[in-house]
C-alpha cells in the first residue's frame, strides 16, 4: 500500500487509571473476554497494527460513566500531544441532561481544535428533545454526527435527519447489523440502502467483528461489498474499531481480509476508502 491510512474509528483507554468505562467492563464479563477490559494505549495500537502504518486517527469516545467524556477528552488530548499523533476526536454527551447542560458540555468539548463531533451510544431516541438539541448544535457549528443505530431504528433516524439536510452524518459500524441471520441481513440491506439514498452520509466499514465474531475474508466480504455497493467508493471509509474488534480476531487478520476484499479495486478507490473519505468528512 503506497498511500497513507486514516483509521476512522479507534479507541484508546487506560482502565487501570480511569473508571470511565463500566459498560466495557460489563461487556467483557458477559462475553467472558477479560482481555477486552485492559489498558489500550498508543504502543498497544502500534503493536496490534504490526506493519500496517496508520497516519491519521479518529478517536471515538467510549465512556459510559457520568459525564466522564469531559475528562476523557483532556486525557486523549494529552496523549496525542505527547505521542505526536495526527488525531481528531468524536466525543459524546449524556442525553439525560437538560438542553442547556447538553449545549454546555458540547461547547466545552468544542474548545479543543481536535474536536469534530459526537456520537451517543445509549438512550438516545431520534424523536427526543435531546436529539433535537444535539443535532441542531452540530448542524449550526458544522460538526459531525456519528449515527449509532441498528437497522430497525434507521427509518426513525432518517426522519429526524431530514430536519437537518446540511448536517454532516457518518454511519457507524456499517449500520450495526444485528446478526448474521438471513432475516437480519435482509433488514440491514434495506436500512443501509435507505440511508445511502436519503442522506449524504459516510459509512464507516468497521465493527463487523462484533456481529460476525470472525475477521476472515469469508465472514466480512458480504458486508463490506454490500456497503460499498450502496454507498459507493466516495462514501465508505476504513475503521479498525480496535481494540473491541479483537473479539473477532487480530488487527493483522482484519487488514489482510480488507486487502483481499478490495485489493483489486483501483488505486483511486482504495485511497478513497483508506484515507481520502475520512479526511474529507472529519477534516484531518
N, C-alpha and C positions, 0 to 999 in steps of 0.2 A: 504494500500500500504506500503510495508516494505522496499522499496528502494528509493534512492534519485531521485529527479526530476530535469531535466535541462529544462528550458524554452528557446527554441532555437530561439524565435522571440518575443521581447518585446520592449517597448519604455518607456522612462522617459523624461518628459519635464516640463519646467516652462514657460508658455506662458505669464505670468504677468511680468517676469523678462527679457525674451529674445524674440526679434522679429525675430525669426528664422523660423517660420512655416506659411508663407502666404497661402500655398496650403491647410494646415489643416484648417485654418480659412475659406477658400472658401468652402471646403467640408462640414464643419459643417453648414455653411449658406445654401448651396444648399440642404442639407438633412433636414434642419430645426431641427438640433440637436445641439443646443449651448452647451450642456453638453460635446460634444466631444472636444471642444476647451476650455479646462481648464487645470489647473496645474495637473500633474500626477507624483507624486514622490514616493519614496520608501514606506512611510506609506500608500499611496493610493493603491499601488500594494498589500501590505500585507493585507489591509482591504478587497480588492476585492477578493483576493485568499481565504480568510477565513481560514479554516483548511487545505487547500491544501498546503503542505510545499514544497517549491522550494529551492534547494540548489545551483543551478548554473544558470547563466543568459547569454544570448547573446543579447546585446543591439544593435538595428539596427537604424542607423541614419534616421531621417525623416525630416531633414532640407531642405527647398527649397529657402531660402534667399541666395543671392550670397555669396558663399564660407563660409557660416556660420558653415559648418561642422567642420572647424578647431577649432572654439570657442566651439562648442557643445562637441567635444571630450574632451577638457580640463575640461568642466563643468561636464561631466559624470564621468571622472576620479576622480575628487574631491569628487563627490557624492559617488562613490563606495568606495573610501578610507575612507571617514567619517563614512559610514554605515557598512563597513566590508563585502560588497557583493563579492561573487565569480563570477565576471563578466568579460566577454570579449566583444569586440566591433566590429561591422561591420560598417565601415564608408561609405563615398561616395566621389564623385568628380564631378565637373562641366564639362560635355563633350564638352562644347563650348570653353574651354580653349585650348591653344596650347599644343602640345605634351610635350614640356618642362615644361609648367606650370602644366599639369596633373601629370607628374612624380614628380615634386617638392611637390605638395600637397599630393600625395600618400606617398611620403617619409617622409613628416612631420608627417603624422598620424602614420606611422610605427615606429616612435620613441618611441611610447608607447608599453610597454610589453603586454598590453591588446589587442592591435590591431590584428585582424585576417583576415581582407579582406574588400571588399566593395560590395555595390550594387549601381546601378544608376537607379533612378526611371523614369526620363523623358528624352526624346530627345536623346536616346542612341541607335543607329542603329548598327546591327551586322556587316555591311559591311563598317563601317566608320573608319577613321583613329583614332578616339578617342577610339573605341572599340579595335583596334589592340594595341594601346598604353597601355590601361588598362589591357587587357588580358595578354600581354607579360610581363608586370611588375609584375602582380600577379603570373604568372607561374614561372618566374625566382626567385621570392622571396619565393615561397612556401606558398602563401596566398590563401584565399578562394574567389571565385567569386560567389556571391549570384545572381542568374539569375532571372531577372524580365521580364517575357513575358507572354502574353496571348496565347492561343493555336494557333491562326492564325500566330503568329510570331515564332513558335517553329522551323520550318524547316530551316529558315534563321539562327537562332542562332545555331542550331546543325551543320550547315555547317561551321560557324565561329569557333566553338569549336573543330572541327576536326583538326584545325591547332595547337591545344594545348592539346594533348591527356593526358598529365600528370597533367593538371590543376585540382585542387580540386573545384568541382562545387556543389552548393546547389540550388535546385529549390525552389523558394519562393512560399509561399501561395498555395501549392498544384497545381501549374501550372496556377494559376489565371483564373479559368473558367469564361467565360464571363457572363453567366446567367444560370438559371435552365431550360431553354427551351430545348426540346429534341435535336434539331439540334446542339445547343451549347454544350450540354452534350456529344454528339457523337464526335464532333470535339475535345473536351477536352480529351476524352478517347484515341483517336488516337494520340494526341500530347504527352500525358504523357507516353504512351507505347513506342513511338519513343525515347523519352528522356531516359527512363529506358534501352532500348535496345542499344542505341548508345553512352551512357555515363556511367560513374560510379557515377552519381550524387546522392546525398541525397535529398529526397523530404520532405520538411517541411510541415507537415499537420497542416496548420494554415491559417488564413484569410478567412475561408469559410463563416463566418458570413457576410462578405461584399457582398457575392453573394446570399446567401440564406435569409439573413435578419432574421435568425431563428437559434438558437443554440440547438434546440431539437434533440434528438436522431434520430427521423424520418427524419429530414431535413439533418442531417450530415452523416448518415450512408452510403448512396450510394457513396458519395465522398470519405469518409475515407476508406471504404472497396475497392473501385476502385483503390485508390492509393496504398494500401498495396498489392493488387493483382498483380500489375505490377512491383512494386519496391521491394517487399519482406520485411521481418521484419528487415533485416540488413541495409536497406536504407530508412527508414522513421523515422521522429522524431516529437515530440510534440512541438508546438509553440502556445502561447496564443494569440499573436497579441494584447495584452492589451496595451492601453485602447481602441483601434479602434474597437476591436471585440465586444465591448459593444453595438454597433449599432444593434446587433442581440440578445442580452440577457446579462446575468451576467456571471462572471467568474465561479461561482458555477454551473450554468447550463451547461457551456462548459465542465467542469470537469466531471459532472455526465453523460453527454452524451458520452464522451470518455470512461468512466468506463463501461457503458452498451455495447458499441460497441465492445470494445476489451477486456473486462473483463474476457472472457472465454479463451483467449489465454494463452499460457504457461507463467510461471513466467519469463523465459528467454526472450521470445518475448516481453512481456510488459516492461521488464527492458531495452531491446534494444530500444524500442520506446520512453520511457520516459526519458532515460538518456544516455545509452552507446553510441548510434549512434552519438548524438550531441557532446558528449565528444570526440569521435574519430575524427570527422570532424573538430570541432572547437578547439581542443587541450585544453580542460578545465582541 
